[in-house]
Amino acid sequence: MLPGLIWYFVFRYLPMYGIIIAFKNFNFSKGIWGSPWVGTKHFQMLFHNPDFYSIVRNTLLINVYELIFAFPIPILLAIMLNEIRHTLFKRTIQTVVYFPHFLSWVVFGGIIIQLLSPNDGLVNYIRGLFGLKSIYFMSLSGYFRPIVVISSILKEAGWGAIIYLAALSGIDPDQYEAATIDGATRWQKMLYITLPGIRNTIVIMLILKVGYLLDVGFEQIYILYNPSVYDVGDVLSTYIYRIGLQGAQFSVTAAVGLFQSVIGFVLILTTNWLARKFSEVSLW
């Protein structure tokens, strides 16, 4: 455990020292301690900025959509893979669905953009075969969030299924044999053996996922969005990049990051309390 503990201490706990930047008017020449204290000035500025609420709304909506549509996909995929009996076919499917995870968003996002291109994209080519007009998917606000969710599913569903496959391997095969003797169908086995067998894993993963409701991956959004979809695609991570790195307002971005962390912590506490109250599983 030592390497993992050292990594967390160096990259997760030591940087917490920089949180105080959110309460200072940070200046490079004066350093963190030498910069003047401004209290909650940056937080007040954020909460009085109407654009900030739009960005928070975009972040929440994208994450809620992913929670509703993307979260169940790895579970369903793991169950389907578990039902495949032909070993070679099963391993081939696993390789295919795992592979996108190892591509960077620069590569995978470029593939998505190319597929949706209005001129030579595959999707619009198929539409053209049916006499339909080309759609500028990447420039229309109404399509951006579905594209983000679907691309997340295509890239990460296979990798996310691994943990559920591991949980499925822990189910006693005798339960399936007993169910077969009792005349249970495959659907009944899945409903009364498979799903209850991985319920604990599902609850834990759901709690962790809820904690990230205010955190959307920067690379994915940055690669896919453009100025024409800022109204629905600008999220906290891209806002931090634009204000912090491009605008050099480090104190403001530290305030945004602290806001994200506090809300995420509250969400995890709340979800864990609900899980402990209504089930037998929780993080603690």
C-alpha positions as CSV (number, residue, x, y, z in Angstrom):
1,M,0.0,0.0,0.0
2,L,3.0,2.3,0.6
3,P,3.4,3.6,-3.1
4,G,-0.3,4.4,-3.3
5,L,-0.3,6.2,0.1
6,I,2.8,8.2,-1.0
7,W,1.1,9.1,-4.3
8,Y,-2.1,10.3,-2.5
9,F,-0.1,12.3,0.0
10,V,2.1,14.1,-2.5
11,F,-0.5,14.7,-5.2
12,R,-3.8,15.0,-3.2
13,Y,-3.0,16.2,0.3
14,L,0.1,18.5,-0.1
15,P,-1.6,20.6,-2.8
16,M,-4.4,21.4,-0.3
17,Y,-2.0,24.0,1.0
18,G,-2.9,26.1,-2.1
19,I,-6.6,26.3,-1.0
20,I,-5.8,29.5,0.8
21,I,-5.3,31.2,-2.6
22,A,-9.1,31.3,-2.9
23,F,-9.1,33.7,0.1
24,K,-6.2,35.9,-1.2
25,N,-5.5,38.2,-4.1
26,F,-2.7,36.0,-5.3
27,N,0.4,37.6,-6.8
28,F,3.3,35.7,-8.2
29,S,5.9,38.1,-6.9
30,K,4.6,38.1,-3.4
31,G,3.9,34.3,-3.2
32,I,1.1,32.6,-1.4
33,W,1.7,33.9,2.1
34,G,2.8,37.3,1.0
35,S,-0.4,38.0,-1.1
36,P,-3.0,40.1,0.7
37,W,-6.1,38.4,2.2
38,V,-9.4,39.3,0.7
39,G,-11.7,36.9,2.6
40,T,-14.7,35.7,0.6
41,K,-14.4,38.4,-2.1
42,H,-13.9,35.9,-4.9
43,F,-16.8,33.7,-3.8
44,Q,-19.1,36.7,-3.7
45,M,-17.9,37.7,-7.2
46,L,-18.7,34.2,-8.5
47,F,-22.2,34.1,-6.9
48,H,-23.1,37.5,-8.3
49,N,-21.9,36.5,-11.8
50,P,-24.9,35.3,-13.9
51,D,-22.6,33.3,-16.2
52,F,-21.4,31.3,-13.3
53,Y,-24.9,29.9,-12.6
54,S,-25.2,29.0,-16.3
55,I,-21.9,27.1,-16.2
56,V,-22.9,25.3,-13.0
57,R,-26.2,24.4,-14.7
58,N,-24.4,23.0,-17.8
59,T,-22.1,21.0,-15.6
60,L,-25.0,19.5,-13.5
61,L,-27.1,18.7,-16.6
62,I,-24.3,16.9,-18.4
63,N,-23.5,14.9,-15.3
64,V,-27.2,14.1,-14.6
65,Y,-27.6,12.9,-18.2
66,E,-24.5,10.7,-17.8
67,L,-25.8,9.4,-14.5
68,I,-29.2,8.4,-16.0
69,F,-28.0,7.1,-19.4
70,A,-24.3,6.2,-19.1
71,F,-24.1,4.8,-15.6
72,P,-26.3,1.7,-16.3
73,I,-24.6,0.8,-19.6
74,P,-21.4,-0.8,-18.0
75,I,-23.7,-2.9,-15.8
76,L,-25.8,-4.1,-18.7
77,L,-22.7,-4.7,-20.8
78,A,-21.1,-6.8,-18.0
79,I,-24.2,-8.9,-17.6
80,M,-24.4,-9.5,-21.4
81,L,-20.7,-10.4,-21.5
82,N,-21.2,-12.7,-18.6
83,E,-23.9,-14.6,-20.5
84,I,-21.6,-15.3,-23.5
85,R,-20.4,-18.9,-23.4
86,H,-18.2,-18.9,-26.5
87,T,-14.7,-18.0,-25.0
88,L,-13.1,-16.7,-28.2
89,F,-16.2,-14.5,-29.1
90,K,-16.4,-13.2,-25.6
91,R,-12.7,-12.2,-25.5
92,T,-13.0,-10.5,-28.9
93,I,-16.0,-8.4,-27.8
94,Q,-14.2,-7.5,-24.6
95,T,-11.1,-6.3,-26.5
96,V,-13.3,-4.2,-28.8
97,V,-15.2,-2.5,-26.1
98,Y,-12.1,-2.0,-23.9
99,F,-10.0,-0.5,-26.6
100,P,-11.5,3.1,-26.8
101,H,-10.6,3.7,-23.1
102,F,-6.9,3.6,-24.1
103,L,-7.3,6.3,-26.7
104,S,-6.8,9.9,-25.6
105,W,-9.8,12.3,-26.0
106,V,-7.8,14.1,-28.6
107,V,-7.9,11.0,-30.8
108,F,-11.3,9.8,-29.9
109,G,-12.9,13.2,-30.0
110,G,-11.4,13.7,-33.4
111,I,-13.0,10.5,-34.6
112,I,-16.4,11.7,-33.2
113,I,-16.1,15.0,-34.9
114,Q,-15.1,13.3,-38.2
115,L,-18.1,10.9,-38.0
116,L,-20.4,13.9,-37.5
117,S,-18.9,16.1,-40.1
118,P,-21.5,17.7,-42.4
119,N,-19.4,17.2,-45.5
120,D,-17.8,13.8,-45.4
121,G,-19.0,12.3,-42.0
122,L,-20.4,8.8,-42.0
123,V,-23.6,9.9,-40.1
124,N,-24.5,12.5,-42.6
125,Y,-23.5,10.2,-45.5
126,I,-26.1,7.7,-44.3
127,R,-28.7,10.4,-43.9
128,G,-27.9,11.4,-47.5
129,L,-28.7,7.9,-48.7
130,F,-32.3,8.4,-47.4
131,G,-32.6,11.8,-49.0
132,L,-32.1,13.8,-45.7
133,K,-30.1,17.0,-45.5
134,S,-26.8,17.2,-43.6
135,I,-26.9,18.4,-40.1
136,Y,-24.1,20.5,-38.5
137,F,-24.2,18.4,-35.3
138,M,-21.2,20.0,-33.6
139,S,-22.5,23.6,-34.1
140,L,-26.0,23.1,-32.8
141,S,-26.7,23.5,-29.1
142,G,-29.5,20.9,-29.1
143,Y,-27.1,18.1,-30.1
144,F,-24.1,18.9,-28.0
145,R,-25.1,17.3,-24.7
146,P,-26.3,14.0,-26.3
147,I,-23.0,13.9,-28.2
148,V,-21.1,14.3,-25.0
149,V,-23.1,11.5,-23.2
150,I,-23.0,9.1,-26.2
151,S,-19.2,9.6,-26.7
152,S,-18.6,9.0,-23.0
153,I,-20.6,5.7,-23.3
154,L,-18.7,4.6,-26.4
155,K,-15.3,5.4,-24.8
156,E,-15.7,4.3,-21.2
157,A,-18.5,1.7,-21.0
158,G,-16.3,-1.2,-21.8
159,W,-13.7,-0.2,-19.2
160,G,-16.4,0.5,-16.6
161,A,-17.8,-3.0,-17.1
162,I,-14.6,-4.6,-15.8
163,I,-15.4,-3.9,-12.1
164,Y,-18.9,-5.4,-12.6
165,L,-17.4,-8.5,-14.3
166,A,-15.2,-8.9,-11.3
167,A,-18.2,-8.7,-9.0
168,L,-20.1,-11.2,-11.2
169,S,-17.2,-13.7,-10.9
170,G,-17.8,-13.7,-7.1
171,I,-21.3,-15.0,-7.4
172,D,-21.6,-18.7,-6.4
173,P,-22.2,-20.9,-9.5
174,D,-24.3,-23.2,-7.3
175,Q,-27.0,-20.6,-7.2
176,Y,-27.4,-20.7,-11.0
177,E,-27.4,-24.5,-10.9
178,A,-30.1,-24.6,-8.3
179,A,-32.1,-22.0,-10.2
180,T,-31.8,-24.2,-13.4
181,I,-33.0,-27.2,-11.5
182,D,-36.0,-25.2,-10.2
183,G,-36.8,-24.3,-13.8
184,A,-35.8,-20.6,-13.7
185,T,-35.3,-18.8,-17.0
186,R,-32.3,-16.7,-17.9
187,W,-34.3,-13.5,-17.2
188,Q,-35.2,-14.8,-13.7
189,K,-31.6,-15.8,-13.0
190,M,-30.5,-12.3,-13.9
191,L,-33.3,-10.7,-11.9
192,Y,-33.0,-12.8,-8.7
193,I,-29.3,-13.9,-8.7
194,T,-27.1,-11.7,-10.9
195,L,-28.4,-8.2,-10.0
196,P,-28.6,-8.9,-6.2
197,G,-25.1,-10.4,-6.4
198,I,-23.6,-7.2,-7.7
199,R,-25.9,-4.8,-5.9
200,N,-23.2,-3.8,-3.4
201,T,-20.8,-2.9,-6.2
202,I,-23.5,-0.9,-8.0
203,V,-24.3,1.1,-4.8
204,I,-20.7,1.9,-4.1
205,M,-20.1,3.0,-7.7
206,L,-23.2,5.2,-7.6
207,I,-22.1,6.9,-4.5
208,L,-18.7,7.7,-6.0
209,K,-20.4,8.9,-9.3
210,V,-22.7,11.3,-7.5
211,G,-19.7,12.9,-5.8
212,Y,-18.5,14.0,-9.3
213,L,-21.7,15.8,-10.3
214,L,-19.9,19.1,-10.5
215,D,-16.9,17.7,-12.3
216,V,-17.0,17.1,-16.1
217,G,-13.8,15.9,-17.8
218,F,-12.0,18.8,-19.2
219,E,-10.4,17.0,-22.2
220,Q,-13.7,15.7,-23.6
221,I,-15.5,19.1,-23.4
222,Y,-12.5,21.1,-24.7
223,I,-12.1,18.8,-27.7
224,L,-15.8,18.7,-28.6
225,Y,-17.1,22.1,-28.0
226,N,-16.7,25.4,-29.9
227,P,-18.0,29.0,-29.4
228,S,-21.4,28.2,-31.0
229,V,-22.3,25.8,-28.2
230,Y,-20.9,27.7,-25.3
231,D,-24.4,28.2,-24.0
232,V,-24.8,24.5,-23.3
233,G,-21.2,23.2,-23.3
234,D,-19.3,25.6,-21.1
235,V,-18.7,23.8,-17.8
236,L,-16.7,24.4,-14.7
237,S,-13.5,22.7,-15.9
238,T,-13.4,24.7,-19.1
239,Y,-14.3,27.9,-17.2
240,I,-11.3,27.2,-14.8
241,Y,-9.0,26.7,-17.8
242,R,-10.2,29.9,-19.5
243,I,-10.1,32.1,-16.4
244,G,-7.2,30.6,-14.6
245,L,-4.6,29.6,-17.2
246,Q,-5.6,32.0,-20.0
247,G,-6.8,34.9,-17.8
248,A,-4.2,34.3,-15.0
249,Q,-7.0,34.8,-12.3
250,F,-5.7,32.0,-10.0
251,S,-7.5,33.1,-6.9
252,V,-10.9,33.0,-8.8
253,T,-10.2,29.5,-10.1
254,A,-9.1,28.3,-6.7
255,A,-12.4,29.5,-5.3
256,V,-14.3,27.6,-8.1
257,G,-12.2,24.5,-7.3
258,L,-13.0,24.8,-3.6
259,F,-16.7,25.3,-4.4
260,Q,-16.6,22.1,-6.5
261,S,-14.9,20.1,-3.7
262,V,-17.3,21.2,-1.0
263,I,-20.4,20.4,-3.1
264,G,-18.9,17.1,-4.1
265,F,-18.2,16.3,-0.4
266,V,-21.7,17.2,0.6
267,L,-23.2,15.0,-2.2
268,I,-21.1,12.0,-1.2
269,L,-22.1,12.4,2.5
270,T,-25.8,12.7,1.5
271,T,-25.7,9.8,-1.0
272,N,-23.8,7.6,1.5
273,W,-26.4,8.4,4.2
274,L,-29.3,7.5,1.9
275,A,-27.5,4.3,0.9
276,R,-27.0,3.4,4.6
277,K,-30.6,4.2,5.4
278,F,-32.3,2.3,2.6
279,S,-29.8,-0.5,2.0
280,E,-27.1,-2.5,3.7
281,V,-24.2,-1.0,1.7
282,S,-22.3,2.2,2.2
283,L,-18.8,3.6,2.0
284,W,-18.6,3.8,5.8
